[in-house]
Amino acid sequence: MGLLIVGTGALACLFAAHLAGSGNEVSMLGSWPDGLTSLRQHGVRILEMDGSTHQYPVAVLDGAELRCDFTQVLVLVKSWQTERVARQLKEYLSADGIALTLQNGLGNYETLEGALGQERVALGVTTVGAKMLEPGYVQHTGEGKVIIGYHPNLDGLGELLNKTGFKVDMISDPISLLWGKLVINAAINPLTALLRVANGELLSRPAAREILRNAACEAAMVATWQGINLPYEDPVEAVEDVARRTAANISSMLQDVLRGTATEIDAINGAIIREGEHVGIPTPVNRMLWRLVKGLDQH
């Protein structure tokens, strides 16, 4: 049945546009009414980094369909939607299919695995940048990679993404990269959401920069105490490098706040707090950021 993308947000639309633009049959499963309506009327639309715009037809699903049998699924919903999506995929993923999560935060893989089984779920990380301009219309804001943990049923999907133009790396242990991204997200995302600034602005504000550094160091310490080797030696250097390279980017958490939708703060800083408690590492900076963003969250 082609490939199913679960989600209708920025990254989901970016992947859908590139896959459909390469001649693949793409379906999108979502629950956002405005997004579903736009995708049905116009297809998925994308503003590329070179300024060109394109439009591609996609099949649109809303969860009301009878059982489907997709063998390849990309999960690109917000972390707070994962439990619902895991239940849906019981009816959408074939018995020999594979669902690849490229979501932010911790816990998504475990939720999907609990519903679908280890043999049908793979873990990955992406650093591709995207911004939702309006429902069904995404801007490609930054090149990046798709890094996937090795899974015996995943070869075809990894090859497909590579042929579509994504830079794909297959590795044996994706946990290191998942935590590497988590540490950076825990520092950048809540601060940009609270201050309502682009990523690079954090480096020009001394107080914000200090909090950025402290949040990253706390998160990295939690990872270290769990025996996780991060993909960089210095978390401060890593997070400041990302903020510098993505200076003009609006973080996904700030995008959520500006749209008035729920954030992924529980799966990012909340996860740092929970994992810190598990190994006995205090995380006061991450807890402060978590509380402040929760104060913005109206959901």
Helices and strands as residue ranges (DSSP letters): E 3-6, H 10-21, E 26-29, H 33-42, E 44-47, E 53-56, E 59-61, E 70-75, G 79-81, H 82-92, E 93-101, H 108-116, G 118-120, E 121-126, E 129-134, E 137-142, E 145-149, H 155-164, E 167-171, H 175-195, G 199-204, H 206-225, H 235-245, H 252-259, H 269-279, H 284-296
